[in-house]
Amino acid sequence: MKILILGTGCAKCNALMMATEKAAQAIGLSYEIEKVTDLKQIMAFGVMTTPALVLDGKVKVSGKVPSVDELKTILQAVKL
């Protein structure tokens, strides 16, 4: 699974990256994670508030940092 974390490098963006990695590892997900900080690339996804989580090209979360448990649920739904 291709995971993108969209954000300018703020504390919330970093928190989303760490929580997403923790959730992915907890469910045994095979993934590749990348941080996107370029505003033009972020806006190309239609995201106006960061941080945002993109899974396989689709925005799943924007403007907040979900808990690890919430992220597990999101990742498992896409994994199926």
Beta strands, then each sheet from edge to edge (+ up, - down):
strand 1: 2-6
strand 2: 32-36
strand 3: 52-55
strand 4: 58-62
sheet 1: 2+ 1+ 3- 4+
end
